[in-house]
Amino acid sequence: MSTDTNADADAESTSKCGASSSTESSTNEASTDTSSSKCGASSSTEDSSGSKCGASSSSSSSSSSCGASSSDDSGSNEKEVGSTVDDFDAEPGKLSAVGLGPGHPEGITDRAKTALLEADHIVGYTTYIDLIPDEITEEADELYDTPMCGEVSRTEEAIDRALAGNDVAIVGSGDPNVYALGGLALEILESKGATASMVDFEAVPGVPAAQSCAARLGAPLVNDTVSISLSDHLVPMPEIESRLHSAAKESFTITIYNPWSRKRRENFEKACEILLAHRDADTPVGIVHGAGRDDEQVMITELGELEELGESEIIDMTTTIVVGNEETYVWDDRMVTPRGYETKYDY
């Protein structure tokens, strides 16, 4: 499954826990007394939120539309860090960004399983938490999940839990450094005045969607290759178009992440147009939907047929597309991109 930071979901409330919080009203848990959060930081509210370990908030509103805490009760999209390292008195715990791989238990590396078992708290997008085997989640003291569009709030939540003294794993599919939250975690740590060393930050690699999907297709990525996401939530579409032009006119195989959503089908259509401007219509294209999941689908088609598949169920946010180069061919229902051995050896 491809990992996305796109806001194609309902906004969710920002959790508060670990740092001090002063609000007039919130949800889930009513209390008029000063209470001690599960992370050890003080919280003083009239109606405190049910959060157990998040960032502070100075508003009576929910988070912004992309999950960050907001000090503006008018629904502003401005994102801000709710707490700083100075708000925490505990000895920081460890923060691990853990990649779950393609989405099935066998695809989770032993190193990732160990990191999850060692974590006190596991934080992640709801779908990804559901991918973790029960024998692992049952060992955690707490699980914290948010719907899509909560990337900022749940990453800050994980950091605050670690700063409050817990060993925390924030999870994602694929690899934490491929269209995922590894970089965001470091950015938020820096903005809080903390350091990666302070929380012993570790990125635990997983199998990225490009590799897991390529394995379903044969051997399409054995030569120079690039990956491009069609999500314009964080990268403007003109930049994505420029990157597509640059990659397509060179001899790269191209892995396309986040190809389609209900809000940006035009991005997919534009990508097909750009690819066809540089490559032949009969260029092999591999499509993998839900790699490693119960609903996995695999198809090999041609570039000229790709755009019309945009309206089909095989292409959505869980789909990864591999576009061959001018040397890629299909043999025995497998995509093959020659590495170049045939130019040096007889076989």
Disulfide bonds with the S-S distance in Angstrom:
Cys39-Cys53 1.77
